[in-house]
Amino acid sequence: MRIKFSRHAKRRAKLYDISESAVTDILTGMNLAIGEHEIVKKVPGCSYPLKIIVSVEGDRLTVITNYPLKKGRTK
């Protein structure tokens, strides 16, 4: 599955100092169905969990946005 980052996701990652490799590591281990998904995961080295919104279309996965969930809520 190919992972593509939207322009917005790249800007958020740079703003919050989130590495693209951390996001791709989270997404490669998941089996996602077609559609939009909201993922909240705790990442080592980050004080808050990451919230990642992705869209899956065929064999392409597009990261729409990613940012630290400041309230610390997890699903």
Stockholm file with secondary structure:
# STOCKHOLM 1.0

chainA/1-75         MRIKFSRHAKRRAKLYDISESAVTDILTGMNLAIGEHEIVKKVPGCSYPLKIIVSVEGDRLTVITNYPLKKGRTK
#=GR chainA/1-75 SS CEEEECHHHHHHHHHTTCCHHHHHHHHHTCCCCSEEEEEEECCTTCSSCEEEEEEEETTEEEEEEEEECTTCCCC
#=GC SS_cons        CEEEECHHHHHHHHHTTCCHHHHHHHHHTCCCCSEEEEEEECCTTCSSCEEEEEEEETTEEEEEEEEECTTCCCC
//
